[in-house]
Amino acid sequence: MIYKLKLQNQVDGLTTKSWTFLPPTVVGRDPSSGICIEHDSISRKHCQLSQNSDGALVVKDLESKNGTYIDDARIQSKTLMPGESIQIGALRLEVVFSTEDELSAKPSPRPKGSVTETQPMKRIDPLPPPPVKSWWRRLIE
């Protein structure tokens, strides 16, 4: 099943208003998250969207700082019912069904990385030192 999160409220600094995903996926600020939303009110790994054994969509809070809410009630884990909205940080989101076409039109993913782990640096070899000359040759040349 393919889903889409649609932003329901006006939030400063966000250019994207909907995110298409296949469960299970993690929502957070971390670039390695399935849905990366760069907003200060969202934790690096804020919540997870997955399906239970019946195929229903389940939201689980991942110990986020600002919590995860379903219809204004803070939750740890809850099965979503039709018409319920999710609030993570300052964002109020609606979950809707999506089509295969919308998933394939999804922009290319960002390069994998982590805000908590360092990445190897490119090695740059220094230039060799100049040849050593006698002190008196340095004066005349």
C-alpha positions in Angstrom: 0.0 0.0 0.0 1.3 3.4 -1.0 0.5 6.4 1.3 1.0 10.2 1.2 1.4 12.6 4.1 -0.3 15.9 3.3 0.5 19.1 5.3 -2.7 20.6 6.7 -1.4 23.7 8.4 0.9 26.6 7.3 4.4 26.1 8.6 7.2 28.6 7.9 10.3 27.4 6.0 8.7 24.3 4.4 8.6 24.2 0.6 7.3 20.6 0.4 3.6 20.1 1.2 3.3 16.3 0.7 5.5 13.2 1.0 4.8 9.9 -0.6 6.0 6.7 1.2 5.8 2.9 1.5 5.6 1.6 5.1 7.6 1.0 7.1 9.3 4.4 7.1 10.7 6.8 9.6 9.8 10.5 9.7 12.4 12.9 11.0 15.0 15.6 10.2 17.8 13.0 9.7 18.7 12.9 6.0 18.7 9.0 6.2 15.0 9.0 7.2 12.5 7.7 4.8 10.7 11.0 5.0 13.1 13.8 5.8 11.4 17.0 6.9 13.7 19.8 7.8 12.0 21.7 10.5 13.2 22.6 14.0 10.2 21.2 15.8 10.8 17.7 14.5 13.3 15.3 16.1 16.0 13.6 14.0 14.0 10.3 14.2 10.5 11.5 15.2 8.1 8.7 14.5 7.7 5.5 12.4 4.8 4.6 10.1 4.3 0.9 9.6 1.6 -1.6 9.0 0.3 -4.1 11.5 -0.6 -7.8 10.8 -4.1 -6.6 9.6 -2.6 -4.2 7.1 -3.7 -1.1 9.0 -1.3 1.9 9.3 0.3 2.3 12.7 2.1 5.4 14.0 4.8 4.9 16.7 6.6 7.8 18.5 10.4 7.3 18.6 11.0 9.1 21.9 10.7 12.5 20.1 11.3 15.7 22.0 7.9 17.3 21.1 5.9 14.1 20.9 3.5 12.6 18.3 -0.2 13.4 18.6 -3.3 11.8 17.0 -6.3 14.2 17.1 -4.7 16.3 19.9 -3.9 13.2 22.2 -0.2 12.3 22.7 0.5 8.7 21.8 3.3 6.2 22.0 1.8 3.9 19.4 -1.6 3.9 17.7 -3.4 2.5 14.7 -4.7 5.2 12.5 -8.4 5.4 11.7 -9.8 7.2 8.6 -10.1 10.9 9.2 -7.5 11.1 12.0 -4.6 13.5 11.7 -1.1 13.2 13.0 0.8 16.1 14.6 4.6 15.9 14.8 6.2 19.1 16.2 4.4 22.1 14.5 3.2 20.0 11.5 -0.3 18.7 11.3 -0.5 15.9 8.7 -3.2 13.9 7.0 -2.5 10.4 5.7 -4.1 9.6 2.4 -3.8 6.7 -0.1 -1.5 7.4 -3.0 -1.0 5.9 -6.5 2.0 4.2 -8.1 2.4 7.2 -10.4 3.0 9.5 -7.5 5.6 7.2 -6.0 7.5 7.0 -9.3 7.4 10.8 -9.7 9.0 11.2 -6.3 12.2 13.3 -6.5 15.5 11.5 -6.4 16.6 10.7 -2.8 19.2 12.7 -1.1 22.7 11.2 -0.7 22.7 8.9 2.3 24.4 10.4 5.3 23.8 11.0 9.0 23.9 14.2 11.1 25.2 12.1 14.0 28.0 10.3 12.2 31.2 11.6 10.6 32.0 10.9 7.0 35.5 10.1 5.7 37.3 13.1 4.3 39.0 13.1 0.9 42.7 12.6 1.2 44.8 15.4 -0.3 48.5 14.6 -0.6 50.7 17.7 0.2 53.2 19.0 -2.3 56.8 17.7 -1.8 59.1 20.1 0.0 61.5 22.1 -2.2 65.0 20.6 -2.6 67.4 21.6 0.2 70.2 23.9 -0.9 73.3 25.0 0.9 72.8 28.3 2.8 75.2 30.2 0.6 73.3 29.0 -2.6 70.1 30.3 -1.2 71.6 33.8 -0.9 72.8 34.0 -4.5 69.8 32.4 -6.2 
